[in-house]
Amino acid sequence: MQNFFSIFNNHHQTIAKKEIYFLLAYIKANIAKYSLKEIIQKYLTLHAHTSKIFIIELLDHLEQGNSFASFLNRTQSLPAHLSAILLTTEEYGELPSGLGIVLAYNETMKTFKNNLLLTLLYPFIIIIFCIALSLFFLFGFIPMIVSNFVDMDIPVPEVLSYLNKAVHYCTGHFLGFFLFFLICIGLITSLLIHFRTLLLQLFTKVPLIRQGIYLWDRYQFYLNMKIALGNNKELTQVLKNTRTSFISAQAREDLSRIIVKIYDGDLFSQAIQATIFSSPEIQSLILLHEDSESLLAGAIEIEQMIKNRFLYVYDISRRLLEPAIILIIGMFVFIIALLFMQPVNYLMEKIST
């Protein structure tokens, strides 16, 4: 019986997750006029249809003197890093600011999901099209043209003759073709490694890839900051040593500006403004902890927030990538089987004759 009710409660919490951002937006719009309890009661009367049990539990939680963010954290209604932001901002009496950060993050993630889908979809379609076109050209078009030339007693051009011989060689010597294919992949890989810096500059032109690189650099920055402050080391010296762990040139430039500003006497929150290490939620957390002189706590929270964001993005990417990877693997297995069947058929014909 207990398991039955736990399933029932989880069902309502799942529904609440779909409505949670609407609830947060409703609270943010009314927080200046009404108390939090009054807003929740109004929401229960006007909007909570599928999530009544969730909202009633939330009201009971608030009436017991507990915080709004702690309930969301307990019910896992938000990702861990967003719950951490609400917990911190509510603790310092800045819940409207925290709500704004969470809602802005949700809109950003919607855009991110759409961009990720498009980023995965377009190359996948192009790869399939190019492979299909290449196979048709090699194993369909060239032999057809050559056979037509021969049927009409027209001399076959040398280029077509060489290509036709190459196609016949590939179909009759699968291992040779496969080794040649592996050598080509090795050469391409070595070129990619050699021109790594140039490729990174090109990749940073793609918005989605640039966001991922900047997120990694941001994580390295706050991780080293946490280690430095936790071990009572000089922050600027540790940040200088962080330079080698950055991927993007922009991160290294921003780091140099931050170190100069700190030496000039600027606060840390001022030094990181207009750099890739700053964002609205990070700026809010830094300001909160800088005022209370606990910058280490701020660095720990930001580092954990970015780590949770990586896990969140990884989970989304994994769910989107898995079907694409299965399709790509299936496609390559089919192509290899197709290439392998031709020499096998040729061998069987030889055996039969």
N, C-alpha and C positions, 0 to 999 in steps of 0.2 A: 504493500500500500504506500509506503514511504517513497519507493522508487517511482510509483505512478505519479505522486504529487510533485516529485522533483522534475520529472519529465514535463509536467504541466507548467511548472514555474519557468523552466528553461524555454518552453515554447513562447511564453509571454515576454521573457527577456529578449528572445530573438526578434520578436515583433518590435519591441522597444528600441532595439538597435537600429532598425530601419527608420524609426521616428525620432531618434535621439537628437539629430541635428536640427530638426524642426523645433523640438522642445528647447534646445539651447538658444536658437534664434528668437523664440517666443520670450524666453527669460531675459535675454539681452535687450529686447525691445521694450520691456516693461519694468526692468530693474530700477530705473530712476524714479518711477512713480509708486511702486508697491513693494512690499517685503517679499522675500523669496517664497514663504509659505503661501501668501495670498496669490502669487503668480501660479504656483503649482495647483492650488485649489481651483482657480479660474480655468487653468488648462484641463483639469480633470472634468470640469463641467462642460466645457465648450469643445474640446478637441480629442480627449482621450477616449477612443472607442475600442480599439483593439488592444490597447496597453493599459487598461484600467487597473489591473492587479499590480503592475509595475509602478504606476503613479501612486496608488494607495500605499504600497510599501515605502515609496520615497517619502510620502507625507509622514508616515509613522516614524521613519528614520529621522526626519527633521524635528518632529515634536519631541523626540528623545534627547534633543540637544546635539545631535551629530551634524557633521557638515554635508553639504550637497555633493561635493567632489568625492568624499569617502564612500558614499553610496554607489556612485558611478564606478568607482574603482573596485568596490567589492563585487558588483554584479558584472564587471568586465564589459560595460556598455560602450566603452571607448578603447582604442589602442592604448597600451601602457604609457607611451610617452605623452599622449594628450591628457590622460588622467593625472600624470605627474605635474603637468602645467597647471591644471585646474586646482589640484591640491595645494600647490605653492602659492598661486595667486589668491585663492580664497583665504589661505592662512594669513596673508599680508593685507587682507581687505581689498584686494584688487580683482574681485571675481569678474566684473564687466570686461576688464582688460583680457583676462584669461579666456572668457567666452569668445571675444573677438579673435584671439589667436587661433583657437580651436576651429571656429567657423571658417576663418581664412585658410587654414590648413586643409580643411575638408574640400573647399573649392579648388585648391591647388592640386590635391590628390585626384579629383575628378578629371582635371585637365591632364594630369600625369598618366592616368589610366588610358585615356583616349590617345595620347601621344605614344604610349607604349604599344598599344594595339596597332597603330598605324606604322610605327617603327618596325614591328615584327612582321606585319602583313606585307608591306611593300617589298622588302628584300626577298621574302619567301616566294612571292608571285614572280619576281624577276628571275630568281634562281631556277624555278621550275620552267619558266618560259625559255630561258637561255639553254638549259639542259635539253629540253624537248626540241628546240630549234637546232641545236648542235647535232643531236642524234638523227633528226630527220635529214639534215644536210649531209651528214657523213654516210649514213646507212641507207638512205632513201633517194635523195636527190642526185648525188654524184654517180652512183651506179646506174640510175635510170638514164641520165644524160649520156654517159659513156656507152651504154647498150644501144641507145637511139643513134648515136654517131656510127657505131659499128654496123647496125642494121641498114643504115643509109649509105654505107661505104664512104663515110666522111672521115678523114684523118682526125684522130683524137688529139686535141691540144696537149702539149707536154705537161702543163700544170694539172689538167684533169687526169691525165694518165698516172702521174705520181700520186695524186690524191686517191685515185681508185686503187692503186697498189697498196697504199697505206691502209685503206679501209679493209682490203682483203687480208692484209697482214695482221691487222688488229683482230679480225674475226677468226683467223686461223691460228694465231699465236696469242692466246689470251694472257699468258704469264708475262710475255714480253711487253704487251700493252699495259698490263697492270704495273709492272716495274717502271715503265716510262711515266705512267701517271703518278706514282709515288715520288719519282725524281723531280717531276714538275712541282708537286706540292712542297717538297723539301726546299727547292730553289725559291719558291714564292715565300715560304716561311722565313728563310734566311734574309730575303730582301725586306720583309716586314720588320724583322728585328733590327736590321741595319738602319732602316729609315724610321725608327721608333719616334724620334722627336718630331719629324715632319708629319707622321701619321697622327700623333697626339694633337698637333696644331689643327689638322684637318678635322679630327673628331670633335674638337671643342667648338667647331662651327655648327655642329648638330645640337639643337637645344637639349634634347633628352640626354644624350651622352655627356654634354657639358654639365648638366645638373648632377649626374652621377659622379663625375670626376670632382666637382666642387664639394659635393657632400662628403666624399672620402677625405679630401684635404681638410675640410672643416673638422671631421672626426679626429684626424691626426693632431690638429692644432689644439683642441680642447683636451684630448687624452694626455698630451705632453704638458699642457698647462696644469692639469690635475696632478700629475706626477710631481711637477716642480713645486707647486704650492704644498702638496702633502709631505714633501721631504725638506721643506724650508729652504729650497734653493732659489737663486735669483731668477725671476721669471724671464727677463730679457735674454739671459745667457742660454737658458733651456730652449727658448723659442728660436734662437739662432741655430741651434743644433737640429731643430725640427725641419729646417729648410730642405734637407735631402730626402725626407719622407714624402714631400709633396709631389704630385703628378703634374699639375698645371703650372705654367709660367706665371699666370695671374696670381696664384696663391703666394709664390715667392716674392712677387712685387708688393703685394699687400702686406706681407709679413715685414718687409723692410720698412714700409711706411709706419706700421704699428710700433715697431721698435724705436724708430726716430721720435714718434709722438710721445711714447712713454718716457724716453730720455728728456724730452722737452717739458715734462711735468703734467701731461694730460692724464685724465683718468682713463682706466681701461675701457670703460663704456664709450668714451669719446674717441679713443684710438681705433677701435674696431669699426666705427661707423663708415658706411660706404665701402666696405670690403666684402669679400666673399665669405668671411668668417662671421658675418652679422646677418640677422634676419629679424623680423618683428618679434617672434617668440624668444629668440636668444637675447635680443636687446632688452626685452622686458625682464627676463630672469637675471641678467647681469645687473641691471639697475636696482632690482629688488635686493640682491645679495650685496651689491656694492654699498648701498645705504646702510645695511646692517653689518658691514665690514666682515662678511663671510664669503669672500670671493671663491674660496676653495669649494664650499658647498654648491655655489653656482656652477663651477666648472664640472663638478661631479654630476650634477643634474643634467647639464647640457650634454656631457659625454654620453650619459645613459640614454638621454632622449634621442640623440643621433643614432646610437647603436640600435635602439628599438625601432627607429625609422628604417634603418637598413634591413632589420628583420621583417618589418611590415612590407617593404618594397620587394624583398626577396620572396616573401610568401605570394604576393601578387604575381611577380614575374614567373615563379615556378608554376603556378596554376595556369598561366597563359602560355608558358613555353612548352610544358609537357606535351600537349597535343601536337604542337608544331614539330617538336623533336621526334616524336613517334612517326609523324608523316614523313619527315626528312629521312629518317632511318629506313622506313619502309620503301621510300622512293629509291634510295641508293641500293638497297638489297634487290629490288626489282630490276634496276639497271644492270647490276653485276650479274644477276641470274640470266638476264637477257643476253648479255655479252658472252656469258659462259656457255649458254645453250647452243650458240652458233658453232663454235669449235667442236662441241660434243656431237652435234648433228653431222658435222663434216666427218668426224672420226667414225661415227656409226655407218655412214654411207661407204666409207673406205672399207670397213670391216665386212659389210654386206656384199660389196663387189669383190 
